[in-house]
Amino acid sequence: MMKRRTALLCVAFALGALPAAAQAPYPDKPIRLVVPYPPGGTTDIMARTLQEPLSKALGQPVIVDNKAGAAGAIGTKQVAAAAPDGYTLVFGNNGPSAIVPLLQKDVGYDPVKDFAPVSLVSIAPLVLVLHPGVPASSVKELIAWAKTQPGGVEYATAGAGSLGHLATELFAKDAGLKLVHVPYKGQAPSTMAVLNGEVKMLMTTSSDTMGSAVKDGKLKLLGVSTAKPSPLMSGAPTIGQSLPGFEVNVWFGILAPAGTPAPVVAKLNAAIRAVLADPEIQRKFRGYGSIATASTPQEFATMIGAEVPKWKGVVETAKITTQ
């Protein structure tokens, strides 16, 4: 009886071990990369640039899936609720991965608790530009001049709740300025507004139109928002040189659902790092106005963890709403 019981236990143990032993190494099927915006935008273009090289690096197809809506919240929420197995990822950025949950009620996910950050993909600066009629050629001169304007200085944004809106309010708070928000529907109209003199200043992502306007003297470029000078805007000082501690990064990165196993995250991270090290990928990203930048999962998690309270403070202080 004892021998029979022992034999049965051995068989049960062997059968129980079969699924683990037979389980194929990750990944063994296609990976879905959710872009929470419509096709054709910067986020979508970046994701599709990485699609083929990531597929090769991982040995499985990477399928870009556009799930637009609610400023990126719909697609991001879908990934938060997906199985934490590494087969559903989101191509996030400052908006849905940090700011949107602060502005939308019941967004359906927590930007910190509900995701396992995998890696940064790229970083870009915001640029601070002025209409040439403003008597200032540096951030210090702008601050000094703005403090003499009793009605405040009007600034354009691509819309209420945009990163440019929050960043300019952060600038105003740090500099002790009174600024007047004038929202437009997108980057192109806001850029035209400062070109035409409808407003005095604008803090936004760079563009070919803006670069040409600066070169032709139609706009004054005062600085970039990143902690270090950006190779994308050669010669431009950082805003932080005149306003210590000011730093805003436009970032893009890949995240998995919370609970995704560490070895899976590590494998994805290694593949992303390898792809972003390719000089051709780096060249393409510069053409999109961004610098290809990988990170460890922990570095990315730390960045997001710092972003959320930072922007929460700005939203509350400036009473920013999108309703």
LINTA-V69809 format. One record per pair of residues at least 24 apart in sequence whose ideal C-beta (glycine too) atoms are under 7 Angstrom apart, sorted by the first residue. I is the first residue (numbers start at 1). J is the second residue. If there is no record, write none. Layout:
BEGIN
i: {I | I}
j: {J | J}
END
This chain:
BEGIN
i: {26 | 26 | 26 | 27 | 27 | 27 | 27 | 29 | 29 | 30 | 30 | 30 | 31 | 31 | 31 | 31 | 31 | 32 | 32 | 32 | 32 | 33 | 33 | 33 | 33 | 33 | 33 | 34 | 34 | 34 | 34 | 34 | 34 | 34 | 34 | 34 | 35 | 35 | 35 | 35 | 35 | 36 | 36 | 36 | 36 | 36 | 36 | 36 | 36 | 37 | 37 | 37 | 38 | 38 | 39 | 42 | 43 | 43 | 43 | 45 | 46 | 46 | 46 | 46 | 47 | 49 | 49 | 50 | 53 | 53 | 53 | 54 | 54 | 57 | 57 | 57 | 58 | 70 | 71 | 71 | 71 | 72 | 72 | 73 | 73 | 73 | 76 | 77 | 77 | 77 | 79 | 80 | 80 | 80 | 80 | 82 | 84 | 84 | 84 | 84 | 84 | 85 | 86 | 86 | 86 | 86 | 88 | 89 | 89 | 89 | 89 | 90 | 91 | 91 | 92 | 92 | 93 | 93 | 94 | 94 | 94 | 94 | 95 | 97 | 97 | 98 | 98 | 98 | 98 | 99 | 99 | 99 | 99 | 102 | 102 | 102 | 103 | 103 | 103 | 103 | 103 | 111 | 111 | 112 | 112 | 112 | 113 | 114 | 115 | 115 | 115 | 115 | 116 | 116 | 116 | 116 | 116 | 116 | 116 | 117 | 117 | 117 | 117 | 117 | 117 | 118 | 118 | 118 | 118 | 118 | 118 | 118 | 118 | 119 | 119 | 119 | 119 | 119 | 119 | 119 | 119 | 119 | 120 | 120 | 120 | 120 | 120 | 120 | 121 | 121 | 121 | 121 | 121 | 122 | 122 | 122 | 122 | 122 | 122 | 123 | 123 | 123 | 123 | 123 | 123 | 124 | 124 | 124 | 124 | 124 | 124 | 125 | 125 | 125 | 125 | 125 | 125 | 125 | 126 | 126 | 126 | 126 | 126 | 126 | 126 | 126 | 127 | 127 | 127 | 127 | 127 | 127 | 128 | 128 | 128 | 128 | 128 | 129 | 129 | 129 | 129 | 129 | 129 | 129 | 129 | 129 | 130 | 130 | 130 | 130 | 130 | 131 | 131 | 131 | 132 | 132 | 132 | 132 | 133 | 134 | 134 | 137 | 138 | 138 | 139 | 139 | 139 | 139 | 139 | 140 | 142 | 143 | 143 | 146 | 147 | 152 | 152 | 152 | 153 | 153 | 153 | 153 | 154 | 154 | 154 | 154 | 155 | 155 | 155 | 155 | 155 | 155 | 155 | 156 | 156 | 156 | 156 | 156 | 156 | 156 | 157 | 157 | 157 | 157 | 158 | 158 | 158 | 158 | 158 | 159 | 159 | 159 | 160 | 160 | 161 | 161 | 163 | 164 | 164 | 165 | 166 | 166 | 166 | 167 | 167 | 167 | 168 | 169 | 169 | 169 | 170 | 170 | 171 | 171 | 173 | 174 | 174 | 174 | 175 | 194 | 195 | 205 | 205 | 206 | 206 | 206 | 207 | 231 | 232 | 232 | 232 | 252 | 253 | 265 | 269 | 269}
j: {86 | 264 | 267 | 58 | 60 | 86 | 87 | 60 | 87 | 60 | 61 | 63 | 58 | 60 | 62 | 87 | 89 | 63 | 65 | 87 | 88 | 62 | 63 | 64 | 65 | 89 | 91 | 65 | 67 | 75 | 78 | 79 | 88 | 89 | 90 | 91 | 64 | 65 | 66 | 75 | 91 | 67 | 68 | 72 | 74 | 75 | 76 | 90 | 96 | 66 | 68 | 72 | 66 | 68 | 66 | 288 | 91 | 93 | 252 | 288 | 121 | 122 | 252 | 288 | 91 | 281 | 284 | 275 | 275 | 278 | 281 | 271 | 275 | 271 | 274 | 275 | 271 | 104 | 95 | 96 | 100 | 96 | 100 | 100 | 104 | 107 | 109 | 107 | 108 | 109 | 257 | 109 | 114 | 115 | 257 | 257 | 256 | 257 | 258 | 259 | 260 | 260 | 256 | 260 | 264 | 268 | 257 | 118 | 254 | 255 | 256 | 255 | 252 | 254 | 253 | 255 | 251 | 252 | 163 | 250 | 251 | 307 | 163 | 255 | 304 | 304 | 307 | 308 | 311 | 161 | 163 | 166 | 311 | 311 | 312 | 315 | 161 | 315 | 320 | 321 | 322 | 304 | 308 | 304 | 305 | 308 | 258 | 258 | 255 | 256 | 257 | 258 | 255 | 256 | 257 | 258 | 259 | 260 | 265 | 253 | 255 | 297 | 300 | 301 | 304 | 254 | 255 | 256 | 265 | 268 | 269 | 272 | 297 | 253 | 254 | 269 | 272 | 273 | 294 | 295 | 297 | 300 | 251 | 253 | 293 | 294 | 295 | 300 | 252 | 253 | 254 | 272 | 276 | 252 | 285 | 290 | 291 | 292 | 293 | 249 | 250 | 251 | 290 | 291 | 293 | 205 | 232 | 250 | 289 | 290 | 291 | 224 | 225 | 226 | 230 | 232 | 233 | 250 | 164 | 167 | 203 | 204 | 205 | 225 | 248 | 250 | 204 | 206 | 210 | 221 | 224 | 233 | 201 | 203 | 222 | 223 | 239 | 194 | 201 | 202 | 210 | 214 | 219 | 220 | 221 | 222 | 200 | 201 | 219 | 220 | 222 | 194 | 197 | 200 | 217 | 218 | 219 | 220 | 197 | 200 | 220 | 220 | 222 | 242 | 222 | 223 | 239 | 242 | 243 | 242 | 222 | 175 | 177 | 177 | 177 | 178 | 179 | 180 | 179 | 180 | 200 | 201 | 180 | 182 | 199 | 200 | 179 | 181 | 182 | 199 | 200 | 201 | 202 | 182 | 184 | 190 | 193 | 194 | 199 | 202 | 181 | 183 | 184 | 190 | 184 | 186 | 187 | 190 | 204 | 183 | 184 | 185 | 320 | 322 | 320 | 322 | 250 | 203 | 204 | 320 | 311 | 314 | 320 | 203 | 225 | 248 | 203 | 314 | 318 | 320 | 248 | 314 | 203 | 246 | 317 | 243 | 245 | 246 | 243 | 219 | 219 | 250 | 289 | 232 | 233 | 289 | 289 | 291 | 286 | 289 | 291 | 290 | 300 | 297 | 296 | 297}
END
